[in-house]
Amino acid sequence: MSVPEKVQFFDQLRGAVSAGTFVRVNLGHPLRDDDAVHNIFVRPVQLRDGLYLSFTYRHAKRDVVKNLVPEDAYVLLEELIGGSFANAFLSLTTGTAQLTLRKGRSARLILGRAEVAAVPSLTHDRPKERMVSQQAPWLKELGVTNPDGTIRPSMEAKFRQIHRFVELLSPLLTEARLLAGEHPLRVTDMGAGKGYLTFALHEHLRSVALRPVSTRGVEVRTDLVEHTNAVVRRMRWEGLEFVPGSIAGTPLDRTDVVIALHACDTATDDALARGIDAGATLLVVAPCCHKEIRPQIVPPAVLAGALHHGILLEREAEFLTDALRAALLECAGYEPRVFEFISPEHTSKNLMIVAIKREATVDTKARTRVQELARFYGVKEQRLAKRLGISLI
Ligand SMILES: C[S@@+](CC[C@H](N)C(=O)[O-])C[C@H]1O[C@@H](n2cnc3c(N)ncnc32)[C@H](O)[C@@H]1O
């Protein structure tokens, strides 16, 4: 272990484990494509015969846990960092250290401010390792948690949503090969609101990306922009800012990731169109109200009776809008996925569309599918189609 940055990282880790100030190590950015383990999370646990470091190996669909005494844990971590994972994020109650080690590149160690003030419970049966720590100071600042780190009763659903969002995005960022690169990673959150997801994503990226991260939240309400920027200042975070403006009108330079969760009606289409224009590799939207299509639907004869019922017409309009969006994303060279991202018992607006850029060329077969689908329902206009210059008639 002759790399000085690695030596310094392990000195900090060993010192913190002895002093009781060690919070966690997260390993990310697997170095082999075939590696089934996306991340490893390491935390201290107090067992009957002493202190252990508990390793959680996160696979796509399951976690595997093993506990090691600290000296064995250090040996394993030394092998894993730079061997299986390029990125190691160390969190102590006194500060953070992010180590990046890749073959052929010089090592990088970035030291930062502490993200938590105290070590969480050391009991072994602690709930599953969370991707968003309940103790994160920004959650307190945004009113999601109380000063003692417990979740406010009225914010439990919001916390679940924030957590699920990061959990879903984490493997997508790896799949889209966004964690490493020559330039800073640029993220834009359209319709950022109170910034819950913007803060969560920025914090997550800071701990897993191998390049600086620059995150911008665009929000039309200036009071919210002032509030979120004030929180950024209090947190003394770098690379995160909120700007006032509309999704359609705010200039967007090159960006790698565009997210827009619950932006109203066609604002979702504007966000997708802006992301496509800006060459984004990853687009993530959770559509909100679907007003544009409903009044245009002229039901085909076989559906006329069913769509006479308002609720069925509303659901059909939602289905059609999002089906068109997915097909339009294919037209633009993206691979779309549509799924429920949180249980419908928490919110009915739980559909998520994720798209990863695959092709530079326009898919003409997808264009035909879009037109056939629109024609079937008599729909002549849809915002994203218009923004992409695709005629529905
Ligand atoms: C329902 S909130 C969602 C906030 C955040 N994305 C989330 O999911 O937690 C929608 C936010 O988008 C903002 N918004 C709606 N339409 C917008 C537009 N066209 N341009 C910019 N912001 C917009 C609203 O002011 C509001 O703060």
The ligand as an SDF file (V2000), in Angstrom:
LIG
                    3D

 27 29  0  0  0  0  0  0  0  0999 V2000
  -45.0170   19.1440   -6.7290 C   0  0  0  0  0  0  0  0  0  0  0  0
  -43.5720   20.1100   -6.5950 S   0  0  0  0  0  0  0  0  0  0  0  0
  -42.3200   18.8920   -6.7080 C   0  0  0  0  0  0  0  0  0  0  0  0
  -40.9990   19.3240   -6.1670 C   0  0  0  0  0  0  0  0  0  0  0  0
  -39.8740   18.3100   -6.2920 C   0  0  0  0  0  0  0  0  0  0  0  0
  -39.5370   18.0360   -7.6660 N   0  0  0  0  0  0  0  0  0  0  0  0
  -40.2260   17.0340   -5.5580 C   0  0  0  0  0  0  0  0  0  0  0  0
  -40.6570   16.0660   -6.2070 O   0  0  0  0  0  0  0  0  0  0  0  0
  -40.0620   16.9960   -4.3260 O   0  0  0  0  0  0  0  0  0  0  0  0
  -43.4980   20.8720   -8.1760 C   0  0  0  0  0  0  0  0  0  0  0  0
  -42.5650   22.0500   -8.1830 C   0  0  0  0  0  0  0  0  0  0  0  0
  -42.3280   22.4240   -9.5230 O   0  0  0  0  0  0  0  0  0  0  0  0
  -42.4280   23.8140   -9.6520 C   0  0  0  0  0  0  0  0  0  0  0  0
  -42.8270   24.0650  -11.0350 N   0  0  0  0  0  0  0  0  0  0  0  0
  -43.9890   23.6930  -11.6320 C   0  0  0  0  0  0  0  0  0  0  0  0
  -43.9890   24.0600  -12.9280 N   0  0  0  0  0  0  0  0  0  0  0  0
  -42.7890   24.6540  -13.1550 C   0  0  0  0  0  0  0  0  0  0  0  0
  -42.1870   25.2350  -14.2970 C   0  0  0  0  0  0  0  0  0  0  0  0
  -42.8220   25.2520  -15.4590 N   0  0  0  0  0  0  0  0  0  0  0  0
  -40.9540   25.7650  -14.1660 N   0  0  0  0  0  0  0  0  0  0  0  0
  -40.2860   25.7260  -12.9890 C   0  0  0  0  0  0  0  0  0  0  0  0
  -40.8040   25.1840  -11.8610 N   0  0  0  0  0  0  0  0  0  0  0  0
  -42.0460   24.6570  -11.9410 C   0  0  0  0  0  0  0  0  0  0  0  0
  -43.4790   24.2200   -8.6220 C   0  0  0  0  0  0  0  0  0  0  0  0
  -43.3510   25.5730   -8.2220 O   0  0  0  0  0  0  0  0  0  0  0  0
  -43.1710   23.2580   -7.4920 C   0  0  0  0  0  0  0  0  0  0  0  0
  -42.2490   23.7810   -6.5770 O   0  0  0  0  0  0  0  0  0  0  0  0
  1  2  1  0
  2  3  1  0
  2 10  1  0
  3  4  1  0
  4  5  1  0
  5  6  1  0
  5  7  1  0
  7  8  2  0
  7  9  1  0
 10 11  1  0
 11 12  1  0
 11 26  1  0
 12 13  1  0
 13 14  1  0
 13 24  1  0
 14 15  1  0
 14 23  1  0
 15 16  2  0
 16 17  1  0
 17 18  1  0
 17 23  2  0
 18 19  1  0
 18 20  2  0
 20 21  1  0
 21 22  2  0
 22 23  1  0
 24 25  1  0
 24 26  1  0
 26 27  1  0
M  CHG  2   2   1   9  -1
M  END
$$$$
